[in-house]
Structures are given as C-alpha cells and as structure tokens.
Amino acid sequence: MSKKQPIFECRDLKIEARPWDAPPIPIVKGVSFDVNPGEVVALIGESGSGKTTISLASLGYTKPGLHFSGGEALLLGKDMITIDAEEKRLRRGEHVAYLAQSAAATFNPALKIGEQVTESAVLHGEMSQEAANIRAEELYNALELPDPDRIGGRYPHQVSGGQLQRLMAAMALVEKPSLLVLDEPTTALDVTTQIEVLKAFKKVIEEEGSAAIYVTHDLAVVAQIADHIVVLYSGEVMEQGPVEEIINRPKHAYTKRLMAAVRPSPEAGQGIATSKEHMRDVPALQVKNVSAGYGRGANGQPAVKVLRDINVSVERGHVVGVIGESGCGKSTLARVMAGLLPASEGEVLLDGNVLKPALQDRARDELQLVQFVFQMADTALNPRQTIGDIIGRPLTFYQGITGRERREKVLDIMRMVELPPEFEGRQPAELSGGQKQRVNLARGLAANPEVLLCDEVTSALDTIVGANVIKLLERLRKETGVSFVFISHDLSTVSSFADEIVVLYAGRVVEQGPVDEVLSPPFHPYTRLLITSVPEMRVGWLEDTMETREAAAGIAGAVEITEVGCPFFNRCPLKIDGVCDTQAPPIRQHAKGHQIACHHDLDEIEESEHQPQKVLTGYERALVDEEAAKVTKA
C-alpha cells in the first residue's frame, strides 16, 4: 500500500533578511518537516523562533523585508515559492487558509459576519452565494456556535471573543481547504473560552479531514490538539516527533526549558511570601461598594451596569489578582480605580483618602500614585518616540526632573526592568514583544507610584517571556514596595504571584480571599470551573475535562449581566431553581478574609467537590435511577 502524499512538505527551507547596508541575516535556517492528511503539526518555540515565518511559507508569503533564500515549500506537490503569482493566488484560495491570532482584527466591524465568512469562496468562484451560505451554516453548527441560522446576520461586535475566533475558523473552512494554518488562535482567550475553541477546532479538523499547522508557544495546548511537534529556536529545528514522545520524553535541553516554563496548575501554596516591611494600617487602595458601567441611563445611572457593589482592598506591598473570563468586568474595575471610568456609586480610596471619581478631577500627586500598565504594549507606546523619551516623560511630568538627572534616572529604571542602556535611543518597533512590555512597566514605575494596575500584561507573551516578566514584577515588588492589582484570565499566573485573589463574574465578586484559601476547597462553583479549565500538559486532558459536570454545565455558557439572582445560575452545576435565579446569593465567610457568594452553605459546596465529577451517560443515569427506585420501593 503506497503512502499518501503529504499535504505540505517543508524541505530545507531558508529565509533571510536583506538590509540594504549590511550582509543578509539568516532568519530560518534549513527547516524540514511534513504535514500529512488529517494531521495537526504544531510549531512551538518562544517569540522570535520563526514559527509564524515558517508557517506563512505554506502560502508562499514572507513578511516585508524577508526573502526566500533556499529550500522548498511544497503544497500538494507544488512549490509555493517558485510558482507564478496567479497560480499562487488560486492555490491560496482553494487549498490553504490562514487563521490569525486576533479575530477582532480580522473581521471588518462595518460588515455582517455571514458576508465576510462567505466572501472568499464567492470571490474565487468556488461557490454561489446561496451554496456558500448553506456551507457556512453547516460550519456554524459544527463549531457549536449559538443560533447558527441567525449568527451570520450579526456584526462582529455582537458576538463574544470565543465565538468570533470560531467564526474565523468557519471563514477559513468554507472552501474546504486542504491545509489550515492556525497562528496562536487561542493565546489571548480566557481558559474556558480556550477549551471551547480547542474542542471546536479539533472536532471540525477531524470531521473535515483537513491537515493543519498549529503555531503556538503553549505546550499544554499543543498536547490537546497536535499529532506531531516541531520545536524551533532561532529559526532552527531543535527537536521533532510525535506529541506523546516530545511531551513525555523530551531530549533537547531547549524543549525541557520550554516545558519548565509551562504554567503549573493553580493550587494552594504557590504564592510568594509577603514582606511586612511596607505594610500600613490603611490599605494602599480600597474600593467600597462600587458600581459602574457605560452609557447614560435614567437618574444618572449607566445604561449598561457592568460592576455591582464591588468591595476590594489592596494592602501596601501586596498583589491582588483579579480573575475571570472576558466580559466579567476586570478591566472595567481597573478603569474605575484609575479614574478612567467614574463610578456611578461607591468610593475609591487612596491611603484612606477618597479620590474624585473622574481622572480629570484628581490632583497630580494622586494621579502619580496610581499608574496603569496597559495590556498591549504595541498600542500603549508612542511609535515615534524613543524609549528614553517614553520613560522620561513621567519623570518630568510628575517630579519635574529634566536634563542630565532625567537621563540618569531613565538609565536606572531601564536597569531595574533589565533593559540594556543602548535601548535608550531606540523606538518601540525595534524591540521584541517582551522588551516592549518592560518599557510599558518602566514608564509606570517612572512615576514612583504606590499602586500599579496591570491589565493582562502577560496574556500576549510566550510562556518563557511571560515567566520572565512575572519574575521581574516579583523583584520590583520586593525592591520598591509597590502594590499591584494584577488583572488576568490566567489563574495559574495569578496563583503564583498574588497574595489575594478576587474572582469576578458578570460584574460581581463571587469569591475573594488569600490565595491559599481561594485555591483550597470549598470553592465557588465558578472558581472550580476556572481551576478545572486550566490545560494540563498531558495528551487526553481535553477529552477528560469535557466529561466533567463543571465542563458540561459551564464551558459552553456565556457571561450574562443579570439584574436579579446569581449571575452564574445559567452555568452552575449546583443551581437551585427558584432560588438562585431569583435571589442575590448571601456572602459566606469561610476563613479570615475568605468570602464566597453562594446560596449553598459551605459544607454543601465542599461535599459536592468530593463527589465523582464524571458526567453520566443516558444509560448510566438509567441504571442509577433504577437502583434508586429499588431502594425506595424496599
């Protein structure tokens, strides 16, 4: 029996940059691998390893400034590097599809989703509009999207991030391509949405019989979806082989280093000890009974209320982790603390003093003491300014430091965040993602704040760079005594760095307390869902997780802002009909500082967590009911 021809063959691929005033710089240095029919090949490595550059070769494309300098990129036997432009265009339309990291950037906000999903198939003449619409609806069903018959009529802003990511997959699959190139499609998603998207991708790849190149830095994700792994570093293959071999028996030192940087599953005892040196009687920052939202409604209230009755304290020198899925209100809470979004009710206190709700009404010294570090350094940093100017501006604005003293302070701060002094004259575009994030942090530190509000500062970074940023934050905390509000959807990162955790769901605090307390039973059902949704680095974890009752009840649900009852009601495996959906849950005190908002008492919650988690099949449930009936009759 003859072996099937690979869908894609990368043969000794070489790519280089060609500066006009310097010799060529090799970027990809002789990479070879195959992608066979029905196979998912993962390209893994940290930022700058060449993953995306190599994957784009399957489309016969290189980024501006790069050039193919050797080797072949064979798609169904044809070299995408050497074929003419028209044939390349046709093959891109028919045989290969690219899914980018950001679905939000992929979709045009002014056009309806269905029009964009079907556009390529119709433009290439592969299908009529009617046939493309039928095919798109089939894919909406296969990808388990809500309202598959109507979702195509919505605009991109009317669906969630996870739904938009799956709609991007539908866009790529309409023409039934032979090869999918998935470039970090789940990196910026929260854990429950990530599971939902991974499950959908895996299902549709199997059903469609497609092959895929999966670009990622996350080995835990790779273990769930890949068949074969190619480990890359600096444009070279360090190691490659079947997923089980690489995950369980890695041979190369770099692969082992990548695995060491994989975030551990969240559990009690991971946090770092808190020094008492910087503690005060009054919290550095406090939020009391805060409600906030967007738009202008009646009686001065927001039209859409996002936060409801939030109470959070940030002790001096402490890290408070705020976790929850997209849409839970995490960034809104940070915006309220910073004054970017005035609260409609409640107070924000700095060192015990009430702050004005709006940023423009606060004094300069108050602005100085609460600094915001934004998620995306690419958009937070002015691309026209040098690194020295970016870091130096807060020194002048808040402290009046200029001239030679300012330059010395800038260099001191750069050393503090481990940036070399020669970067002072560079612009952001000349730095890597991790380096730009360090500049982002340095700018916040230059103001000499008491509190840094860090909004998802590691979510777009690879595991090694992200781990290095967390180590940097830990060191800065010890050296400066600054307090952190660390906002993230990544419970593993928060649990290793924070002192206290605040679990937000649909704009309400459902659980909060010291890390060890929050990560030890009893958990709020939502906290348990988050904990069980963190991918483990083992093959088969995804399938096992999807069988638990938490996943069955909660993974596919969406965050809904509710006026009455418990907001988690529609996703909770422990819900009480007629109670949870009509009454606000009471606050249960478990231990000092540990609170859980739930209608069940803590003994009931803890008992439920020790029960078997596997979801019963219809046959298994019938047997249980039959045995129960026998007992009742007896």
Secondary structure by P-SEA (a helix, b strand, c coil): ccccccccccccbbbbbbbccccccccccbbbbbbcccbbbbbccccccaaaaaaaccccccccccccccccccccccccccccaaaaaaaaaccbbbbcccccccccccccaaaaaaaaaaaaccccaaaaaaaaaaaaaaacccccccccccccccccaaaaaaaaaaaaacccccbbbbccccccccaaaaaaaaaaaaaaaaaabbbbbbbcccaaaaaccccbbbbbccccccccccccccccccccaaaaaaaaacccccccccccccccccccccccbbbcbbbbbcccccccccccccccbbbbbbcccbbbbbbbcccccaaaaaaaaacccccccccccccccccccccccccaaaaaabbbbcccccccccccccaaaaaacccccccccccaaaaaaaaaaaaaacccccccccccccccaaaaaaaaaaaaacccccccccccccccccaaaaaaaaaaaaaaaaaccbbbbcccccaaaaaacccbbbbbccccccccccccccccccccaaaaaaaaaccccccaaaaaaaacccccccccccccccccccccccccccccccccccccbbbbbccccccccccccaaaaaaaaacccccccaaaaaaaaaaaaaaaac
